Amino acid sequence: MRLPTALAALAYRDFRLLWAGQFVDMLGTQVQTVALGWLVYSLTGSTAALGGVGLARAIPTILLSIFGGTLADQVDRRRLLLVSQSFLAGLSALLALIISLGKANVPILYAFAALTAAAAAFDSPTRQALIPSLVPRERLPNALTLNVLAWQTAAVLGPATGGVIIKVFGVSAAYWINAASFLVVLGAIVAMRTRVPVPAGPRRGLSAVVEGLEFVRGRAILWQLMLVDFLAVLFVSSMGLLPVFARDVLAVGSDGLGLLYSAPAAGAVAGSVIFTLLPTPRRPGRVVALAVAAYGISLALFGMARSFPVALGLLALAGGLDAVSMAMRHTVRQLATPDSLRGRVGALASVFSAGGPRLGEFQAGMVASVVGARYAMVLGGGACLLMVVTSRWWARQLWQYRGEELPEESEEPRVEAEVPGAAESSVAGVD
């Protein structure tokens, strides 16, 4: 049976296995995310303590991601995923046991957050680097967009389910469910038939890391893309403060918290679906910048919302804008990076895309402890908007890039070329 164009990448068996396995894995992770935030805030009642969760995740992400990506470029990526997923499954089961025995405390939860982030620093760039080996190059943008769609769908269902699970069965059940979800992705990886060639040369340590950093430094479109993403979520991060909004600002409890976590992902699913049906924008870099600006405005307005439905709507809008930006970022990065460097470039992107939100959670928690959660969101949204406005000067290649595939030896994008078959107008409605 021939699949619709929007689902074309799912025609390839091994990508379909990885995609389905990742969906279940991400579903369990989202259930756990709600449990972690709720438990920390329940134990401490402190926004600063919630910010500490973000810091505990950020440090290993920043320190280890580039090494995880380097390893992904030098070993069998499937085997590396098996190791990282097995470690994450065991870690989640251990914490579930600790919580079930009533022994959980804030230091243990911080340690769990840090160890999970450390494993993800190897897992995430490996998964990103594996995808281009599972589909033809012409299907890569579709595969990456479907990957975003799977993540966001899990982020809708997971938190809403997690909120109900916490209320009915308790926090420990969320961690047992997450541990079980890893078994599905492990089975999918084992069932894959594609054998991605492992580089035959000797493994290199620091020199390989430096090579990846030098490549990104020399290709302006990449570091500008990463920096805009990093600064946006550093300045305005709502996720770490959602337990505060659920309990103290909007007074909607743990089940309401699940809906708050789900709202951005619900918007992102809608944004991803719409995006798969639209033609390629002529200037994807400009679409990224404008989507990020609107994202900051949406979250600033969320900070001022006093109605639960309005708050959900603004979070959904922010999620939809983030999905458009994310799909464009992933596509541009893969087009601009040769396969031999995809692990390292993906890892560096993870430092920015994962480290930024976690540092943003810490920043938001600290600011909220001084001015309150509402004003922390408003100030962060304003800072995000100002950053995008100034990027017209310090990130010109990002605004000018027209989406062409860059040759390996190129150091700067060609801004005069058109994408064959690209639309005459972009997603954001600008030329």
Secondary structure as a PSIPRED ss2 file (coil, helix, strand):
# PSIPRED VFORMAT (PSIPRED V4.0)

   1 M C   1.000  0.000  0.000
   2 R C   1.000  0.000  0.000
   3 L C   1.000  0.000  0.000
   4 P C   1.000  0.000  0.000
   5 T H   0.000  1.000  0.000
   6 A H   0.000  1.000  0.000
   7 L H   0.000  1.000  0.000
   8 A H   0.000  1.000  0.000
   9 A H   0.000  1.000  0.000
  10 L H   0.000  1.000  0.000
  11 A H   0.000  1.000  0.000
  12 Y C   1.000  0.000  0.000
  13 R H   0.000  1.000  0.000
  14 D H   0.000  1.000  0.000
  15 F H   0.000  1.000  0.000
  16 R H   0.000  1.000  0.000
  17 L H   0.000  1.000  0.000
  18 L H   0.000  1.000  0.000
  19 W H   0.000  1.000  0.000
  20 A H   0.000  1.000  0.000
  21 G H   0.000  1.000  0.000
  22 Q H   0.000  1.000  0.000
  23 F H   0.000  1.000  0.000
  24 V H   0.000  1.000  0.000
  25 D H   0.000  1.000  0.000
  26 M H   0.000  1.000  0.000
  27 L H   0.000  1.000  0.000
  28 G H   0.000  1.000  0.000
  29 T H   0.000  1.000  0.000
  30 Q H   0.000  1.000  0.000
  31 V H   0.000  1.000  0.000
  32 Q H   0.000  1.000  0.000
  33 T H   0.000  1.000  0.000
  34 V H   0.000  1.000  0.000
  35 A H   0.000  1.000  0.000
  36 L H   0.000  1.000  0.000
  37 G H   0.000  1.000  0.000
  38 W H   0.000  1.000  0.000
  39 L H   0.000  1.000  0.000
  40 V H   0.000  1.000  0.000
  41 Y H   0.000  1.000  0.000
  42 S H   0.000  1.000  0.000
  43 L H   0.000  1.000  0.000
  44 T H   0.000  1.000  0.000
  45 G C   1.000  0.000  0.000
  46 S C   1.000  0.000  0.000
  47 T H   0.000  1.000  0.000
  48 A H   0.000  1.000  0.000
  49 A H   0.000  1.000  0.000
  50 L H   0.000  1.000  0.000
  51 G H   0.000  1.000  0.000
  52 G H   0.000  1.000  0.000
  53 V H   0.000  1.000  0.000
  54 G H   0.000  1.000  0.000
  55 L H   0.000  1.000  0.000
  56 A H   0.000  1.000  0.000
  57 R H   0.000  1.000  0.000
  58 A H   0.000  1.000  0.000
  59 I H   0.000  1.000  0.000
  60 P H   0.000  1.000  0.000
  61 T H   0.000  1.000  0.000
  62 I H   0.000  1.000  0.000
  63 L H   0.000  1.000  0.000
  64 L H   0.000  1.000  0.000
  65 S H   0.000  1.000  0.000
  66 I H   0.000  1.000  0.000
  67 F H   0.000  1.000  0.000
  68 G H   0.000  1.000  0.000
  69 G H   0.000  1.000  0.000
  70 T H   0.000  1.000  0.000
  71 L H   0.000  1.000  0.000
  72 A H   0.000  1.000  0.000
  73 D C   1.000  0.000  0.000
  74 Q C   1.000  0.000  0.000
  75 V C   1.000  0.000  0.000
  76 D C   1.000  0.000  0.000
  77 R H   0.000  1.000  0.000
  78 R H   0.000  1.000  0.000
  79 R H   0.000  1.000  0.000
  80 L H   0.000  1.000  0.000
  81 L H   0.000  1.000  0.000
  82 L H   0.000  1.000  0.000
  83 V H   0.000  1.000  0.000
  84 S H   0.000  1.000  0.000
  85 Q H   0.000  1.000  0.000
  86 S H   0.000  1.000  0.000
  87 F H   0.000  1.000  0.000
  88 L H   0.000  1.000  0.000
  89 A H   0.000  1.000  0.000
  90 G H   0.000  1.000  0.000
  91 L H   0.000  1.000  0.000
  92 S H   0.000  1.000  0.000
  93 A H   0.000  1.000  0.000
  94 L H   0.000  1.000  0.000
  95 L H   0.000  1.000  0.000
  96 A H   0.000  1.000  0.000
  97 L H   0.000  1.000  0.000
  98 I H   0.000  1.000  0.000
  99 I H   0.000  1.000  0.000
 100 S H   0.000  1.000  0.000
 101 L C   1.000  0.000  0.000
 102 G C   1.000  0.000  0.000
 103 K C   1.000  0.000  0.000
 104 A C   1.000  0.000  0.000
 105 N C   1.000  0.000  0.000
 106 V H   0.000  1.000  0.000
 107 P H   0.000  1.000  0.000
 108 I H   0.000  1.000  0.000
 109 L H   0.000  1.000  0.000
 110 Y H   0.000  1.000  0.000
 111 A H   0.000  1.000  0.000
 112 F H   0.000  1.000  0.000
 113 A H   0.000  1.000  0.000
 114 A H   0.000  1.000  0.000
 115 L H   0.000  1.000  0.000
 116 T H   0.000  1.000  0.000
 117 A H   0.000  1.000  0.000
 118 A H   0.000  1.000  0.000
 119 A H   0.000  1.000  0.000
 120 A H   0.000  1.000  0.000
 121 A H   0.000  1.000  0.000
 122 F H   0.000  1.000  0.000
 123 D H   0.000  1.000  0.000
 124 S H   0.000  1.000  0.000
 125 P H   0.000  1.000  0.000
 126 T H   0.000  1.000  0.000
 127 R H   0.000  1.000  0.000
 128 Q H   0.000  1.000  0.000
 129 A H   0.000  1.000  0.000
 130 L H   0.000  1.000  0.000
 131 I H   0.000  1.000  0.000
 132 P H   0.000  1.000  0.000
 133 S H   0.000  1.000  0.000
 134 L C   1.000  0.000  0.000
 135 V C   1.000  0.000  0.000
 136 P C   1.000  0.000  0.000
 137 R H   0.000  1.000  0.000
 138 E H   0.000  1.000  0.000
 139 R H   0.000  1.000  0.000
 140 L H   0.000  1.000  0.000
 141 P H   0.000  1.000  0.000
 142 N H   0.000  1.000  0.000
 143 A H   0.000  1.000  0.000
 144 L H   0.000  1.000  0.000
 145 T H   0.000  1.000  0.000
 146 L H   0.000  1.000  0.000
 147 N H   0.000  1.000  0.000
 148 V H   0.000  1.000  0.000
 149 L H   0.000  1.000  0.000
 150 A H   0.000  1.000  0.000
 151 W H   0.000  1.000  0.000
 152 Q H   0.000  1.000  0.000
 153 T H   0.000  1.000  0.000
 154 A H   0.000  1.000  0.000
 155 A H   0.000  1.000  0.000
 156 V H   0.000  1.000  0.000
 157 L H   0.000  1.000  0.000
 158 G H   0.000  1.000  0.000
 159 P H   0.000  1.000  0.000
 160 A H   0.000  1.000  0.000
 161 T H   0.000  1.000  0.000
 162 G H   0.000  1.000  0.000
 163 G H   0.000  1.000  0.000
 164 V H   0.000  1.000  0.000
 165 I H   0.000  1.000  0.000
 166 I H   0.000  1.000  0.000
 167 K H   0.000  1.000  0.000
 168 V H   0.000  1.000  0.000
 169 F H   0.000  1.000  0.000
 170 G C   1.000  0.000  0.000
 171 V H   0.000  1.000  0.000
 172 S H   0.000  1.000  0.000
 173 A H   0.000  1.000  0.000
 174 A H   0.000  1.000  0.000
 175 Y H   0.000  1.000  0.000
 176 W H   0.000  1.000  0.000
 177 I H   0.000  1.000  0.000
 178 N H   0.000  1.000  0.000
 179 A H   0.000  1.000  0.000
 180 A H   0.000  1.000  0.000
 181 S H   0.000  1.000  0.000
 182 F H   0.000  1.000  0.000
 183 L H   0.000  1.000  0.000
 184 V H   0.000  1.000  0.000
 185 V H   0.000  1.000  0.000
 186 L H   0.000  1.000  0.000
 187 G H   0.000  1.000  0.000
 188 A H   0.000  1.000  0.000
 189 I H   0.000  1.000  0.000
 190 V H   0.000  1.000  0.000
 191 A H   0.000  1.000  0.000
 192 M C   1.000  0.000  0.000
 193 R C   1.000  0.000  0.000
 194 T C   1.000  0.000  0.000
 195 R C   1.000  0.000  0.000
 196 V C   1.000  0.000  0.000
 197 P C   1.000  0.000  0.000
 198 V C   1.000  0.000  0.000
 199 P C   1.000  0.000  0.000
 200 A C   1.000  0.000  0.000
 201 G C   1.000  0.000  0.000
 202 P C   1.000  0.000  0.000
 203 R C   1.000  0.000  0.000
 204 R C   1.000  0.000  0.000
 205 G C   1.000  0.000  0.000
 206 L H   0.000  1.000  0.000
 207 S H   0.000  1.000  0.000
 208 A H   0.000  1.000  0.000
 209 V H   0.000  1.000  0.000
 210 V H   0.000  1.000  0.000
 211 E H   0.000  1.000  0.000
 212 G H   0.000  1.000  0.000
 213 L H   0.000  1.000  0.000
 214 E H   0.000  1.000  0.000
 215 F H   0.000  1.000  0.000
 216 V H   0.000  1.000  0.000
 217 R H   0.000  1.000  0.000
 218 G H   0.000  1.000  0.000
 219 R C   1.000  0.000  0.000
 220 A H   0.000  1.000  0.000
 221 I H   0.000  1.000  0.000
 222 L H   0.000  1.000  0.000
 223 W H   0.000  1.000  0.000
 224 Q H   0.000  1.000  0.000
 225 L H   0.000  1.000  0.000
 226 M H   0.000  1.000  0.000
 227 L H   0.000  1.000  0.000
 228 V H   0.000  1.000  0.000
 229 D H   0.000  1.000  0.000
 230 F H   0.000  1.000  0.000
 231 L H   0.000  1.000  0.000
 232 A H   0.000  1.000  0.000
 233 V H   0.000  1.000  0.000
 234 L H   0.000  1.000  0.000
 235 F H   0.000  1.000  0.000
 236 V C   1.000  0.000  0.000
 237 S C   1.000  0.000  0.000
 238 S C   1.000  0.000  0.000
 239 M H   0.000  1.000  0.000
 240 G H   0.000  1.000  0.000
 241 L H   0.000  1.000  0.000
 242 L H   0.000  1.000  0.000
 243 P H   0.000  1.000  0.000
 244 V H   0.000  1.000  0.000
 245 F H   0.000  1.000  0.000
 246 A H   0.000  1.000  0.000
 247 R H   0.000  1.000  0.000
 248 D H   0.000  1.000  0.000
 249 V H   0.000  1.000  0.000
 250 L C   1.000  0.000  0.000
 251 A C   1.000  0.000  0.000
 252 V C   1.000  0.000  0.000
 253 G H   0.000  1.000  0.000
 254 S H   0.000  1.000  0.000
 255 D H   0.000  1.000  0.000
 256 G H   0.000  1.000  0.000
 257 L H   0.000  1.000  0.000
 258 G H   0.000  1.000  0.000
 259 L H   0.000  1.000  0.000
 260 L H   0.000  1.000  0.000
 261 Y H   0.000  1.000  0.000
 262 S H   0.000  1.000  0.000
 263 A H   0.000  1.000  0.000
 264 P H   0.000  1.000  0.000
 265 A H   0.000  1.000  0.000
 266 A H   0.000  1.000  0.000
 267 G H   0.000  1.000  0.000
 268 A H   0.000  1.000  0.000
 269 V H   0.000  1.000  0.000
 270 A H   0.000  1.000  0.000
 271 G H   0.000  1.000  0.000
 272 S H   0.000  1.000  0.000
 273 V H   0.000  1.000  0.000
 274 I H   0.000  1.000  0.000
 275 F H   0.000  1.000  0.000
 276 T H   0.000  1.000  0.000
 277 L H   0.000  1.000  0.000
 278 L C   1.000  0.000  0.000
 279 P C   1.000  0.000  0.000
 280 T C   1.000  0.000  0.000
 281 P C   1.000  0.000  0.000
 282 R C   1.000  0.000  0.000
 283 R C   1.000  0.000  0.000
 284 P H   0.000  1.000  0.000
 285 G H   0.000  1.000  0.000
 286 R H   0.000  1.000  0.000
 287 V H   0.000  1.000  0.000
 288 V H   0.000  1.000  0.000
 289 A H   0.000  1.000  0.000
 290 L H   0.000  1.000  0.000
 291 A H   0.000  1.000  0.000
 292 V H   0.000  1.000  0.000
 293 A H   0.000  1.000  0.000
 294 A H   0.000  1.000  0.000
 295 Y H   0.000  1.000  0.000
 296 G H   0.000  1.000  0.000
 297 I H   0.000  1.000  0.000
 298 S H   0.000  1.000  0.000
 299 L H   0.000  1.000  0.000
 300 A H   0.000  1.000  0.000
 301 L H   0.000  1.000  0.000
 302 F H   0.000  1.000  0.000
 303 G H   0.000  1.000  0.000
 304 M H   0.000  1.000  0.000
 305 A C   1.000  0.000  0.000
 306 R C   1.000  0.000  0.000
 307 S C   1.000  0.000  0.000
 308 F H   0.000  1.000  0.000
 309 P H   0.000  1.000  0.000
 310 V H   0.000  1.000  0.000
 311 A H   0.000  1.000  0.000
 312 L H   0.000  1.000  0.000
 313 G H   0.000  1.000  0.000
 314 L H   0.000  1.000  0.000
 315 L H   0.000  1.000  0.000
 316 A H   0.000  1.000  0.000
 317 L H   0.000  1.000  0.000
 318 A H   0.000  1.000  0.000
 319 G H   0.000  1.000  0.000
 320 G H   0.000  1.000  0.000
 321 L H   0.000  1.000  0.000
 322 D H   0.000  1.000  0.000
 323 A H   0.000  1.000  0.000
 324 V H   0.000  1.000  0.000
 325 S H   0.000  1.000  0.000
 326 M H   0.000  1.000  0.000
 327 A H   0.000  1.000  0.000
 328 M H   0.000  1.000  0.000
 329 R H   0.000  1.000  0.000
 330 H H   0.000  1.000  0.000
 331 T H   0.000  1.000  0.000
 332 V H   0.000  1.000  0.000
 333 R H   0.000  1.000  0.000
 334 Q H   0.000  1.000  0.000
 335 L H   0.000  1.000  0.000
 336 A C   1.000  0.000  0.000
 337 T C   1.000  0.000  0.000
 338 P C   1.000  0.000  0.000
 339 D H   0.000  1.000  0.000
 340 S H   0.000  1.000  0.000
 341 L H   0.000  1.000  0.000
 342 R H   0.000  1.000  0.000
 343 G H   0.000  1.000  0.000
 344 R H   0.000  1.000  0.000
 345 V H   0.000  1.000  0.000
 346 G H   0.000  1.000  0.000
 347 A H   0.000  1.000  0.000
 348 L H   0.000  1.000  0.000
 349 A H   0.000  1.000  0.000
 350 S H   0.000  1.000  0.000
 351 V H   0.000  1.000  0.000
 352 F H   0.000  1.000  0.000
 353 S H   0.000  1.000  0.000
 354 A H   0.000  1.000  0.000
 355 G H   0.000  1.000  0.000
 356 G H   0.000  1.000  0.000
 357 P H   0.000  1.000  0.000
 358 R H   0.000  1.000  0.000
 359 L H   0.000  1.000  0.000
 360 G H   0.000  1.000  0.000
 361 E H   0.000  1.000  0.000
 362 F H   0.000  1.000  0.000
 363 Q H   0.000  1.000  0.000
 364 A H   0.000  1.000  0.000
 365 G H   0.000  1.000  0.000
 366 M H   0.000  1.000  0.000
 367 V H   0.000  1.000  0.000
 368 A H   0.000  1.000  0.000
 369 S H   0.000  1.000  0.000
 370 V H   0.000  1.000  0.000
 371 V H   0.000  1.000  0.000
 372 G C   1.000  0.000  0.000
 373 A H   0.000  1.000  0.000
 374 R H   0.000  1.000  0.000
 375 Y H   0.000  1.000  0.000
 376 A H   0.000  1.000  0.000
 377 M H   0.000  1.000  0.000
 378 V H   0.000  1.000  0.000
 379 L H   0.000  1.000  0.000
 380 G H   0.000  1.000  0.000
 381 G H   0.000  1.000  0.000
 382 G H   0.000  1.000  0.000
 383 A H   0.000  1.000  0.000
 384 C H   0.000  1.000  0.000
 385 L H   0.000  1.000  0.000
 386 L H   0.000  1.000  0.000
 387 M H   0.000  1.000  0.000
 388 V H   0.000  1.000  0.000
 389 V H   0.000  1.000  0.000
 390 T H   0.000  1.000  0.000
 391 S H   0.000  1.000  0.000
 392 R H   0.000  1.000  0.000
 393 W H   0.000  1.000  0.000
 394 W H   0.000  1.000  0.000
 395 A C   1.000  0.000  0.000
 396 R H   0.000  1.000  0.000
 397 Q H   0.000  1.000  0.000
 398 L H   0.000  1.000  0.000
 399 W H   0.000  1.000  0.000
 400 Q H   0.000  1.000  0.000
 401 Y C   1.000  0.000  0.000
 402 R C   1.000  0.000  0.000
 403 G C   1.000  0.000  0.000
 404 E C   1.000  0.000  0.000
 405 E C   1.000  0.000  0.000
 406 L C   1.000  0.000  0.000
 407 P C   1.000  0.000  0.000
 408 E C   1.000  0.000  0.000
 409 E C   1.000  0.000  0.000
 410 S C   1.000  0.000  0.000
 411 E C   1.000  0.000  0.000
 412 E C   1.000  0.000  0.000
 413 P C   1.000  0.000  0.000
 414 R C   1.000  0.000  0.000
 415 V C   1.000  0.000  0.000
 416 E C   1.000  0.000  0.000
 417 A C   1.000  0.000  0.000
 418 E C   1.000  0.000  0.000
 419 V C   1.000  0.000  0.000
 420 P C   1.000  0.000  0.000
 421 G C   1.000  0.000  0.000
 422 A C   1.000  0.000  0.000
 423 A C   1.000  0.000  0.000
 424 E C   1.000  0.000  0.000
 425 S C   1.000  0.000  0.000
 426 S C   1.000  0.000  0.000
 427 V C   1.000  0.000  0.000
 428 A C   1.000  0.000  0.000
 429 G C   1.000  0.000  0.000
 430 V C   1.000  0.000  0.000
 431 D C   1.000  0.000  0.000
